[in-house]
């Protein structure tokens, strides 16, 4: 069959079905690209919040240690959040919207960590910093630290 018999008007073109299939395929590709972009933005946001939370929880630990090293700053058998004064939070540079918590201290009794009975000068605390947001838009970072009572005697036995 000759070309003239197949296309008598000489006008080549696509059928309506071919155009609809093409539009659907392009639409699905566009939706997939947009979903990928949205996921990358959310993941980047959460990664940034986790990195900031990790930095803030380490700064908080340093501020608590600095406060414990000052005269009267060590809190024997510290209760939950006992070290988290506004001065400590300010020294740590904790921004508005971020929340910080501290567990009650456990002490080392010579063989193991136990609930506070007699505090001999070593406490284990768990610090937690949570970013603003809710659900999957929120990051929480924890750090366990050991706080030691400062020594103030002379050698050979300063403590």
N, C-alpha and C positions, 0 to 999 in steps of 0.2 A: 504494500500500500504506500502510495506516495505521500509526501508531506502535505500537499494540497488537500488530499482526501481526509487526512486526520484533522487538519485545522483549516477548514474551508475559508474562514474569514481572515486568516493570516495573523490573528491576534492571539498570541500566547499569553498565558496567565495561570494563576493558581485558583483552585476552587475555594469555596467558602470554608469547607472542612479543613483544608490545609492551613488557611489563615488562622482559624480558631485554635487548632492544635499548636501552632507556632506561638500564639499569644499566651496560651496556658503554660507552655514550657518556659517562656520568658518570665511570666509572672511567678512561677514556682522558683525559678532561679533567683529572682529578686527577693522573694520572701526568705530564701535560705541565706542569702548574703546579709540581709538586715538582721536576721536572728543571730548570725555569727557575730556581727558587730555589737549587738546588744549584750551577748554573753561575754565578749571581750571587755566591754566597758564595766560590767558588773564584777567580773573577776579582777580587773585592775583596781577597782574601788576597794574591794575586800582585801586585796594584797596590800594596798597602801594603808588601810586601817590596821591590819595585823602588824605591819612594820612599825607604824607609829606607836601602837600599843606595846610592842616589845621594847621600844626605846623608852617609853614613859614608865613602864614597870621597872626597868633597870635604874632609871633616874629616881624613882620613888624609893627603891632599895637603898641607893646611896644617900638620899636625904634622911631616911630613917636611921641609917648607921651614923651619919653626922649628928643627928639629934641625940642618939643614944650615947655618943661620945662626949656630949656636953655635960656639965655639972648637973646632976639630977635628971638627966634625960633618959636613963635606962629605967624601964618600968618592970619591976619584979613581977613575975607571973602575969604578963600583959594580957589583958582581955582582948576580945575581938575589936579591931579598929582603934586600940589604945594609942598606937603610934601615929595615927593619921590625923594629926592636927591640921588646921588650915595653914600654919607656917610650914609644915612638912610638905603639904601639897603644893604650896607656892614655890618652895625651894626646888621641888621636882619639876616644876614647869607644866603641871597638869592643866590642860586647857579646859575651858567651859564645855560641858557636855560629856566629858569623859568621867567615869566613876571609878573610884579606887576602894578596894576592901582589903582587909587583913584578917587572917584567922587568929583565934586565940593561940597564945604561945604554948608550945610543949617544950619541956626542959630535958636536958640530958642528965640521967641519974647515975652515970658511970658505966652503964652497960647498954642502955637503950633510951630512946626518946619516949617520954611518958607525960601524962597530964601533969599539970603544975601541982607540985606538992611543996618541995623545997627547991628554990631557984638558986643554983650555985653559980650563975653567971653566964650560961649559954642557953639561948632560946632559938627554937626553929619556928619561923613564921612563913605562911604562904600568902603572897601578895597577888592581887588580881586587879587588872585595869581593863575596863570595858569601854568600847567606843560608843559614840552616839548611834542611834538607829535601832531597828528592831528586826528580829528574825534573821534571815540570811544577809541582811545589810549591816549586821553588827559583828564586831570582832572582839574576842576576849583573850587576853594574854595573862599567863600566870608565871610566877617565879617563887621558888622556895629559897629562903635565905636564913643564915645563922647570924644572930645578933649576940655579940659578946659584951659583957659588962666591962667597962673600962677599968684598968688597973691604976692605982694611984699610990703605990708604996715605993719603997726603995729596994734596990737589989740586995741580997740575992733572992728575996721572995716578995715581989712587988704586989701580989694580989692577996 
